[in-house]
Amino acid sequence: MQIKRDPVDEIMDQWGLLKPELDRSGMAVVLRVLSLSGTLSERLKGILEPAGLLPFEFEVLSTLRRSAANGLTPTELCRSAQLTSGAMTHRLDRLQERGLVRRRAASTDRRSLLVSLTAKGKRIVDGILGARMSDASSCLEGLTRSERAELARLLRKVNVGVQDVI
């Protein structure tokens, strides 16, 4: 089956004519990943809009939903979401104001806080999760199950390699 050309093909063809000595293979992958990132971000915004959530808010809520029944410390949330503590504090303030998370003193150390989902926060995450998973699957309909697994493996390898450089 012939795969249709995408805009990146044209970009790579143009660079090939202008600078044939350069290896364009890395750029072909990076440009496609960036294009996909933008498209997938827009799709996610559409899924979250009815719930009045932004992607970063859903990330915090879904991290809490899948990670810990008793809650996570803000530091653990920062690590999971790869955010600074200042950014996380702002996000938690917004989510708490909306009644989606609560903060409470940890039972083992009253100086430490635990953040957990409220019942409302849990309902919202659970209500969105099916649509989120379904959308992710529909984006990959053109791939077989083994191709999806291979793509996930390769992207993991790239992700780990890039993270090791940072």
Buried (B, 14 or more C-beta within 10 A) or exposed (E): EEEEEEEBEEBBEEBEEEEEEEEBEEBBBEBBEEEEEEEEEEBBEEBBEEBEBEEBBBBBBBBBBEEBEEBBBBEBBBEBBEBEEEEBEEBBEBBBEBEBBBBEEEEEEEEEBBBBBBEEBBEBBEEBBEBBEEBEEEEEEEEEEEEBEEEEEEEEEEEEEEEEEE
